[in-house]
Amino acid sequence: MGSSARPEHLAQTARRAEEAGFDSVWAGEHVVLPDPQVPPSPMHPQDPALDPLLALAWAAAATTSIRVATGIIILPQRNPVVLAKELATLDVLSGGRLTFGVGVGYLEPEFRAIGANFAERGAVTDEYLDVLAHLWYDEHPEFHGRFADFAGIDARPRPVQQPIPIVVGGHGPAAFRRAARRGHGWYGFALTPDGTAACLAGLRDAHERVERPSELGEIEVSVTPRGRLTPEAVGAYSQLGVHRLVVMPRPDAAADDVLALIDQAAGAVA
């Protein structure tokens, strides 16, 4: 987004992050935005925002080891069969570096423009996660549900990773339950340490209410911090049990400002 929507700046940002020792670069999405801007839309409708999968493929081509992550894909706005192919393709092209972050979305005008099911977006998300798993991992993919139905098909190549790590985004009880039940990780966006603590309490409560498959292991916590990232702030998030900080530049940040933020954040963590 912003200056990183330009191809040369996107590649430069990914390379600098890799050189600085970051483990991943993240891209969110909004297919369209309300015009004029109305709450809760987070961006001005004329702000540039690349498709995350194409942008991350570009970033992967400019790097060798840094992971590429969606933070997040609005899953109920997508065709799950097409998305399964796109994500598997990105995992193959990146050499198995994809982390799939997913959320349910919240902008009704965006859903309406796409023709997606806003009212049942939570149920659609859960079913689409099942669809992706069948297409990626089953020898003979088949699915019969409320929102997707197929049999007698296959989709190759399969992802390099078995499985692709799934990170569930969201700050509400349903997101916490989904992360506990289905996610390798959870992602909280624009949170202070106090806000993070409240979300982690909700995540712990969800763990007590739902059964977590043992193969998922410990849930990995990623947070985009709100405010300047100082060594003290890093310590506060770390003490809460946060595993990863996803640092986001200001929307109006110039390319040089983005590079400077990378260096500043690396210094704060060090």
N, C-alpha and C positions, 0 to 999 in steps of 0.2 A: 504494500500500500504506500501512498505518498511517493516520495522520491524513489523508493525501491520498486515502484511499478515500471521504471525505465530499465530496459534489459541490461545495459552496461552497469547500472548501479546495483541491480539485483545480484548480478554475478560478483561484483566487487564486495558487496556486503557478505555474501555467503563465504567467499574466500577469506575475508578478514576474520569472520567468526571462527572458521576452521583453524586459522593460524593462531588465534588467541586462545584456543583450547576449549571452545564451546562444544557441547556434545550434540547440539541440534539447532536447526533453523525452523521456524514455525510460520505458517501462513493461515490466516482466517478467510472467511468468505462472506460476501453479500452479493448475490447475483444482480439484484436491483435494489434501489433505495427509494423511499417515498420522496416525491418532489411536489411541493416544498417539504423540507424536513419537518417532521413532527415527532414528538416523543412516542415510543422510546427509541427511535432511530438514533444510532450512535454517531452517524457521519453525515456530512453534507452530501447531497445527491450527486454533486459534480466531483467529489473526491475520487481519484483513481484507485481501483482495487482489482488486481489481476485474479483470474481464476486460480485457486490455490494449487490444483494438481499440475497445471501447465507451468506455473511459476516455480513449483518445487522441482519439476523435471529440469527446468533451466538451471536452478541452483545446484542440483545434483550433478549436472553435466560440467559445472564449473569447479567442482570439488571432488575429493576422493574418499573421505572418511566420515564427514559430519552427517548425522542423521537428518532426514527431512520429515517434518511433522505437520499435520493439519490441525489447526487450533482455532476454530473447528470447522469440519464439514457439517452443514445443516442437512442431516440425513433424510428427513421426511420430504425434503424438496427434490430429492434425487430419484431417478429410476435405479433401483438397486442392482438390476442385472447389468446395466451399462456401467454403473459405478464400480461393480466388482471387477469388470475388465479394466477400467481406468486405473484403479488402485493396484491391481496385480501388475499392470504394465509399468507403473511407477516403481513398484518394488523390484521388478526385473531390471529396469533401466538403471536404477540406482545401486544395484548389487545387493539388495536386501537391506536398505537403509530406511524404510518407511515406518513411521509411527502414525497410526490412524486415530486422530482425535475427532470425536463426534458429539453433536448436540442436537437438541430438538428444535431450536429456533424460537423466535418470539415476535417477529414483525409480520403481522397479518397482511399488510399490503404487499409484501414480497411473496408470501404464499399465494395470495390471490392472483398476482400477475403470472406466476408460474403455473397455476392450476393445481396446487398441492393442497393436501388435506390438513388444514390448520387445526380444526376442532379435535382431531384424533391423532395429533402429531406424536404424542408419547407412545401410543400403541403401534403406530406406523414405524417409529424408530426401533422398537423392540423386535418387530417382525422383520424389518429390513436387516437388522444385525444377524438374524437367523439365516436370511437369504444369502448374505455375503459368506457366511461360514459354509453353507452347503456348496456354493459355487467354488470356493477356494480349496476345500479339503475333502469333499466326498468323491469317491471314484466315479459314481454316476449321479450327478446332481439332480435333485428332484425336490420340489416344494409345493405345498398346497395350503395356502393361508387366506386370510381375509383380504389382504392388499397385494399379494403376489401369488402367481400360480404358474408352474412350469414343470415339464418332464421331458425326457427323451432328448436332452441337449447336453452339451459340454462346452467348457470355456478354457482354452489354453492360450498362453502358458499360465501355469499356476504361479502363485507368489513364490519367491525364493525363500522367504521366512515361513516357517510352519510352527507357530502361527504368527501372523502380523500382530504386533502389540496394539491394543485398543485402549484409548484414553477417553473417558467420559467427562464432558464438560457440563457445568451447571451448578447453581448455588441453592437448589431446592431439594426437598425430601425425595422426590422422584428421581432426580439426578444422582443423589447419594445412593439410593437403592440400586439404580442401574449400574453404577460404578462398582458397588460391592458385589453384585451378582454376576457382572459380565465384563468388567474392565480390568485390564492390567494396571491401569492408572486412573487418577482423577485430576482434572484441570480446573483451577479457579482463576477467574480473570479479574484484573484490576482490584486486588484485595490488599488492605492494610494487614499488619500482623494480627490486630484484633478481629478483623473480618475473617482472616484465615483460621484463627482459633475457633470461631463460631462454626465455620464450615466443617472443620475437622471433627468437632463435636457431633455435628449432624452425620458425618461419615461413620464415626464410631457407633452411633445409634443404629445406623442402617446395617452395619455388620452384625449387630445383635438380632436384627429382625429378619434378615434374609440369609440363605445358605450360600456361602462363597465356595465355588469349586476349588479344590486343593491345587489343581494344576495352574491356577492363576497366580499363586504365591502372594507375597505381601503387596499391597496396593501401593503404587508409586505416586507421590503427590507432586504436581507441578503447579506453580502459581505465577501469574504475571503480577509483580508488585506494583502497588500504587505509590507514587512519589519517588523521590530520588533514591537510588540504590547506594547506600553507604555501607561501610563495614559493619556498623551497628545494626542496620536494618537486615543485612545478610545474617548476622548472628541471631536476630530475633526470629526470622523465618526458620533458620536451622534448628533452633531449640524447640520449635513447634513440631518438627518432624517433616518439614518440607524437603523433598529430594532435589528439586530443580526449580530455578527461577527463570522464567521466560520474559526477558526484558523487551519492552516495546517502546520504540521511539515516538516522539510526538507526531501527530499527523502532518504537521507542517515542517518537520525537520528536513533540512537540506541533506544531500548525500554525505557531505563532510561531517555534519552533526551526527549522522547515524554511525559513521566509523568511529567518531570520538566517543559515542556512547558505548560501543563495543569495548573499546579500550578501558573506559572508566569502569564499566561493570566487571570486566575481568580483574581489574585492580582491586575492586571492592571485595570480590570473592577471595582473591589471593590473600 
